[in-house]
Amino acid sequence: MTSTETAGQTGDSSSSPFRRDATHHDEPDRTVSDPAVTGRTGTQGTVTDGVGTGHREGGRRETDSGQDDRTGRDAAGAAEAPQFVLPLVVRRERAAPPGRTDALETAARAVLVLLSDERAAGSGEWAQAVRDWEDARIRKVVRRARGAEWRRAEALPGITVTGRDAEVRVFPPVPLDGWPKDLARLQVSGTELDDPEPCGEPATGEPVLWLNPGLEMSAGKAMAQAGHGAQLAWWTLPEAARIAWREAGFPLAVRVAEPASWEALTRSGLPVVRDAGYTEIAPGETLVAEGGSRFCPLPCLGQS
């Protein structure tokens, strides 16, 4: 996995690093994923839709009453806060589209690369936008680009992460109604991808993001779910584990769980991604993040 970046224009007085020279609202049937992120009382977090607040470095958890013990704001307050979205763009050239699993894994790494970037923390240039995004509903939208579209997207502030063949560019959060023009014009639909050959077993010791075997999702929606799972895993880790994972290049795998093991995964206490069912699928669990023995040491099934 490699990451690159190119400089773009910095923004205006808003927390977004982009100029708000265009407005854009995602219609419900075009949004790839629109969940809110919340943590439950205890060690592990859960992604849900429509309730709860974001999650920030520092071990914040939400109580059973829906009260955020970091901000003092309840779930309804998060829903009413200004809404931000994390844009991701996958490069999809007609002659050489990436494999589906490669794209999902690269999208998950892209989210981690942004969250761990120094510009997204402290007084960094993206930090306020990230805080505003995490304080409201955690939204991610995946779009596709090729040719000149991709080159224009690369000129905007962000980070491009490369997998085996996939290229995904992640951008700092933008207001829901303040997308830059060169991203707003990109299509959400058309992110269908296939694996050229069956995926092998995940490498020993690396975390696995397990997809619900009973769901059919477009590649774009599944990429957003993988990003959510990676983000929950990141929030759960102590600083030393984060550093080790980052320095190794964020190794991880995305696989479809065996039907017989899915229920046990969702009840294991591991981070769970839930979808509100606005697009493509009915409400329910979409992904479980399981830690690895070498990196991202979340509790694993079978461990004491």
C-alpha positions as semicolon CSV with decimal commas, in nm:
position;residue;x (nm);y (nm);z (nm)
1;M;0,000;0,000;0,000
2;T;0,131;0,340;-0,090
3;S;-0,008;0,688;-0,043
4;T;0,056;1,007;-0,232
5;E;-0,091;1,354;-0,222
6;T;-0,118;1,666;-0,430
7;A;-0,182;2,018;-0,317
8;G;-0,507;2,194;-0,392
9;Q;-0,662;2,522;-0,297
10;T;-0,726;2,584;0,066
11;G;-1,068;2,685;0,181
12;D;-1,250;2,986;0,316
13;S;-1,357;3,065;0,671
14;S;-1,543;2,735;0,714
15;S;-1,368;2,436;0,866
16;S;-1,355;2,260;0,530
17;P;-1,024;2,304;0,343
18;F;-1,219;2,343;0,018
19;R;-1,366;2,661;-0,121
20;R;-1,742;2,651;-0,092
21;D;-1,799;2,760;-0,450
22;A;-2,057;2,494;-0,518
23;T;-2,347;2,348;-0,330
24;H;-2,454;1,989;-0,352
25;H;-2,710;1,775;-0,178
26;D;-2,698;1,399;-0,216
27;E;-3,038;1,262;-0,296
28;P;-3,129;0,966;-0,073
29;D;-3,122;0,719;-0,362
30;R;-2,774;0,832;-0,468
31;T;-2,597;0,826;-0,135
32;V;-2,369;0,528;-0,103
33;S;-2,371;0,524;0,274
34;D;-2,513;0,766;0,524
35;P;-2,460;0,625;0,873
36;A;-2,400;0,787;1,206
37;V;-2,134;0,654;1,434
38;T;-2,187;0,588;1,800
39;G;-2,006;0,397;2,071
40;R;-2,180;0,184;2,329
41;T;-2,097;0,167;2,692
42;G;-1,790;-0,052;2,725
43;T;-1,489;-0,124;2,512
44;Q;-1,628;-0,175;2,165
45;G;-1,809;0,066;1,939
46;T;-2,104;0,022;1,708
47;V;-2,188;0,211;1,393
48;T;-2,555;0,291;1,366
49;D;-2,765;0,516;1,146
50;G;-2,966;0,814;1,253
51;V;-2,865;0,820;1,620
52;G;-2,565;0,898;1,830
53;T;-2,260;1,112;1,780
54;G;-1,912;1,079;1,644
55;H;-1,610;0,936;1,810
56;R;-1,281;1,112;1,871
57;E;-0,937;1,015;1,986
58;G;-0,934;1,001;2,361
59;G;-1,154;0,706;2,444
60;R;-1,497;0,869;2,428
61;R;-1,789;0,631;2,474
62;E;-2,160;0,695;2,470
63;T;-2,376;0,590;2,765
64;D;-2,693;0,386;2,737
65;S;-2,894;0,708;2,770
66;G;-2,746;0,843;2,448
67;Q;-2,544;1,109;2,630
68;D;-2,200;1,189;2,494
69;D;-1,969;1,204;2,795
70;R;-1,714;1,406;2,597
71;T;-1,936;1,684;2,467
72;G;-2,240;1,659;2,694
73;R;-2,460;1,652;2,385
74;D;-2,724;1,384;2,334
75;A;-2,789;1,189;2,015
76;A;-3,055;1,431;1,897
77;G;-2,802;1,712;1,924
78;A;-2,566;1,527;1,694
79;A;-2,842;1,484;1,439
80;E;-2,914;1,858;1,451
81;A;-2,549;1,964;1,425
82;P;-2,410;2,086;1,091
83;Q;-2,352;1,775;0,884
84;F;-2,023;1,688;0,716
85;V;-1,928;1,402;0,486
86;L;-1,599;1,226;0,412
87;P;-1,557;1,199;0,032
88;L;-1,375;0,905;-0,124
89;V;-1,315;0,867;-0,496
90;V;-1,217;0,539;-0,658
91;R;-1,035;0,544;-0,990
92;R;-1,225;0,334;-1,240
93;E;-1,077;0,339;-1,588
94;R;-1,285;0,154;-1,844
95;A;-0,997;-0,058;-1,970
96;A;-0,859;-0,156;-1,631
97;P;-1,105;-0,139;-1,340
98;P;-0,967;-0,256;-1,005
99;G;-1,075;-0,577;-0,838
100;R;-1,363;-0,546;-0,592
101;T;-1,181;-0,671;-0,282
102;D;-0,874;-0,465;-0,366
103;A;-1,094;-0,154;-0,386
104;L;-1,266;-0,232;-0,055
105;E;-0,936;-0,286;0,126
106;T;-0,783;0,026;-0,028
107;A;-1,083;0,235;0,077
108;A;-1,051;0,109;0,435
109;R;-0,681;0,197;0,438
110;A;-0,754;0,538;0,291
111;V;-0,981;0,622;0,585
112;L;-0,709;0,511;0,826
113;V;-0,442;0,712;0,644
114;L;-0,650;1,027;0,676
115;L;-0,738;0,968;1,041
116;S;-0,371;0,916;1,126
117;D;-0,243;1,213;0,923
118;E;-0,093;1,494;1,133
119;R;-0,308;1,746;0,945
120;A;-0,621;1,577;1,083
121;A;-0,522;1,618;1,451
122;G;-0,441;1,894;1,695
123;S;-0,400;2,224;1,513
124;G;-0,354;2,065;1,172
125;E;-0,514;2,225;0,868
126;W;-0,777;1,949;0,842
127;A;-0,832;1,902;1,215
128;Q;-1,134;2,127;1,260
129;A;-1,313;1,971;0,963
130;V;-1,246;1,624;1,105
131;R;-1,372;1,730;1,449
132;D;-1,687;1,881;1,301
133;W;-1,745;1,560;1,105
134;E;-1,691;1,335;1,407
135;D;-1,915;1,550;1,626
136;A;-2,212;1,490;1,398
137;R;-2,323;1,184;1,204
138;I;-2,030;1,003;1,048
139;R;-2,100;0,998;0,676
140;K;-1,889;0,861;0,391
141;V;-1,974;0,886;0,022
142;V;-1,785;0,697;-0,248
143;R;-1,777;0,828;-0,604
144;R;-1,594;0,714;-0,915
145;A;-1,370;0,897;-1,161
146;R;-1,158;0,828;-1,466
147;G;-0,933;1,021;-1,700
148;A;-0,962;1,396;-1,665
149;E;-1,212;1,356;-1,380
150;W;-0,951;1,171;-1,179
151;R;-0,682;1,426;-1,256
152;R;-0,908;1,709;-1,138
153;A;-0,986;1,517;-0,819
154;E;-0,616;1,466;-0,754
155;A;-0,562;1,842;-0,773
156;L;-0,780;1,890;-0,465
157;P;-0,643;1,855;-0,109
158;G;-0,639;1,491;-0,012
159;I;-0,442;1,167;-0,010
160;T;-0,435;0,895;-0,275
161;V;-0,390;0,542;-0,142
162;T;-0,289;0,263;-0,380
163;G;-0,358;-0,107;-0,334
164;R;-0,261;-0,387;-0,568
165;D;-0,434;-0,218;-0,860
166;A;-0,692;0,004;-0,692
167;E;-0,646;0,377;-0,636
168;V;-0,867;0,557;-0,386
169;R;-0,836;0,925;-0,299
170;V;-0,970;1,038;0,037
171;F;-1,045;1,402;0,109
172;P;-1,091;1,590;0,435
173;P;-1,456;1,621;0,536
174;V;-1,673;1,875;0,356
175;P;-2,012;2,024;0,451
176;L;-2,301;1,816;0,324
177;D;-2,413;2,115;0,115
178;G;-2,064;2,238;0,029
179;W;-1,902;1,987;-0,203
180;P;-1,630;2,127;-0,433
181;K;-1,746;2,128;-0,794
182;D;-1,494;1,874;-0,917
183;L;-1,621;1,619;-0,664
184;A;-1,990;1,711;-0,680
185;R;-2,004;1,632;-1,051
186;L;-1,870;1,277;-1,005
187;Q;-2,111;0,986;-1,019
188;V;-2,205;0,763;-0,727
189;S;-2,353;0,492;-0,947
190;G;-2,135;0,274;-1,166
191;T;-1,901;0,146;-0,897
192;E;-1,975;-0,218;-0,975
193;L;-1,654;-0,418;-0,957
194;D;-1,566;-0,785;-0,966
195;D;-1,275;-0,991;-0,838
196;P;-1,077;-1,144;-1,125
197;E;-1,014;-1,454;-0,914
198;P;-1,120;-1,584;-0,573
199;C;-0,958;-1,414;-0,276
200;G;-0,728;-1,624;-0,064
201;E;-0,719;-1,649;0,311
202;P;-0,625;-1,331;0,499
203;A;-0,260;-1,309;0,595
204;T;-0,178;-1,441;0,938
205;G;-0,195;-1,179;1,209
206;E;-0,377;-0,904;1,020
207;P;-0,723;-0,769;1,108
208;V;-1,021;-0,874;0,900
209;L;-1,330;-0,673;0,814
210;W;-1,604;-0,934;0,778
211;L;-1,895;-0,848;0,548
212;N;-2,244;-0,979;0,611
213;P;-2,282;-1,286;0,385
214;G;-2,656;-1,230;0,349
215;L;-2,628;-0,891;0,179
216;E;-2,568;-0,783;-0,178
217;M;-2,412;-0,438;-0,199
218;S;-2,258;-0,238;-0,480
219;A;-1,883;-0,200;-0,457
220;G;-1,925;0,167;-0,366
221;K;-2,153;0,097;-0,073
222;A;-1,933;-0,188;0,045
223;M;-1,629;0,043;0,027
224;A;-1,805;0,288;0,259
225;Q;-1,889;0,006;0,501
226;A;-1,526;-0,110;0,500
227;G;-1,422;0,246;0,581
228;H;-1,662;0,254;0,874
229;G;-1,527;-0,072;1,010
230;A;-1,167;0,046;0,984
231;Q;-1,259;0,369;1,161
232;L;-1,423;0,184;1,450
233;A;-1,116;-0,036;1,484
234;W;-0,890;0,271;1,488
235;W;-1,094;0,439;1,761
236;T;-1,073;0,128;1,978
237;L;-0,693;0,096;1,971
238;P;-0,448;0,245;2,221
239;E;-0,185;0,481;2,082
240;A;0,096;0,225;2,071
241;A;-0,115;-0,015;1,866
242;R;-0,216;0,267;1,631
243;I;0,147;0,359;1,570
244;A;0,248;-0,001;1,500
245;W;-0,040;-0,048;1,257
246;R;0,033;0,277;1,077
247;E;0,406;0,208;1,047
248;A;0,328;-0,131;0,893
249;G;0,110;0,035;0,626
250;F;-0,228;-0,059;0,778
251;P;-0,238;-0,425;0,672
252;L;-0,594;-0,556;0,670
253;A;-0,826;-0,781;0,475
254;V;-1,190;-0,754;0,372
255;R;-1,373;-1,082;0,330
256;V;-1,729;-1,213;0,325
257;A;-1,801;-1,406;0,644
258;E;-1,920;-1,763;0,639
259;P;-2,297;-1,773;0,695
260;A;-2,257;-2,009;0,989
261;S;-2,021;-1,769;1,170
262;W;-2,198;-1,438;1,110
263;E;-2,428;-1,440;1,413
264;A;-2,140;-1,527;1,644
265;L;-1,938;-1,240;1,500
266;T;-2,215;-0,988;1,564
267;R;-2,249;-1,108;1,925
268;S;-1,877;-1,124;1,999
269;G;-1,834;-0,769;2,131
270;L;-1,630;-0,668;1,827
271;P;-1,703;-0,337;1,649
272;V;-2,016;-0,371;1,436
273;V;-2,127;-0,153;1,146
274;R;-2,503;-0,105;1,111
275;D;-2,684;0,051;0,817
276;A;-3,008;0,250;0,833
277;G;-3,138;0,096;0,514
278;Y;-3,177;0,418;0,318
279;T;-3,023;0,268;0,004
280;E;-2,971;-0,078;-0,145
281;I;-3,029;-0,286;0,169
282;A;-3,263;-0,321;0,466
283;P;-3,153;-0,184;0,805
284;G;-2,915;-0,404;0,998
285;E;-2,558;-0,519;1,050
286;T;-2,328;-0,496;0,749
287;L;-1,976;-0,559;0,880
288;V;-1,780;-0,675;1,185
289;A;-1,419;-0,571;1,247
290;E;-1,203;-0,848;1,394
291;G;-0,853;-0,771;1,519
292;G;-0,534;-0,947;1,426
293;S;-0,266;-1,101;1,643
294;R;0,012;-0,882;1,496
295;F;-0,172;-0,561;1,410
296;C;-0,489;-0,395;1,534
297;P;-0,521;-0,622;1,841
298;L;-0,895;-0,606;1,896
299;P;-1,049;-0,895;2,089
300;C;-1,077;-1,193;1,855
301;L;-1,322;-1,480;1,871
302;G;-1,178;-1,767;2,068
303;Q;-0,948;-1,544;2,272
304;S;-0,990;-1,508;2,645
